Amino acid sequence: MTYQEKKSIVSVITAILIFVSYCLYMYPQYPGGGVESSEVFRYWGSFVLFLTLFSIVAHIIISIIFNIVFRMTTNEKEPTFADELDKLIDLKANRNSFFVFVIGFLFAMGSLVFYQPSQVMFIILITSGFISDVTGSVTKLYHYRRGV
């Protein structure tokens, strides 16, 4: 298994663990007020903001740990260059990831058009962000395994 395949697998597992653990942490903090109260909007705003920050920091830390463990176990360094195949796979993964997020964004805006509560919009946006992250990593893994 190549470095890129291992990194993609770690990225998928990391994204799932980060999202699930953060949601389990934030779920009990949901305010019990009305559906459209300012506390609910404050909750969802902080949820998105801190999930973004938490996710970025956790991905960086796990990437560093992955590189250290990879180097210790294989005595190889991380590849320092990306050839055309790596760039093409990254482009395809980004395309698929952005496509999933845009579809989720459109569904979130559609939920407002059909008079759904604003929390439905936030849940759809957060879920589509998570699914787009996983989609990008799975796409990379697929193309490194099967080819372009």
Secondary structure, 3 states (H helix, E strand, C coil): CCHHHHHHHHHHHHHHHHHHHHHHHHHHHCCCCCCCCHHHHHHHHHHHHHHHHHHHHHHHHHHHHHHHHHHHHHCCCCCCCCCHHHHHHHHHHHHHHHHHHHHHHHHHHHHHHCCCCHHHHHHHHHHHHHHHHHHHHHHHHHHHHHCC
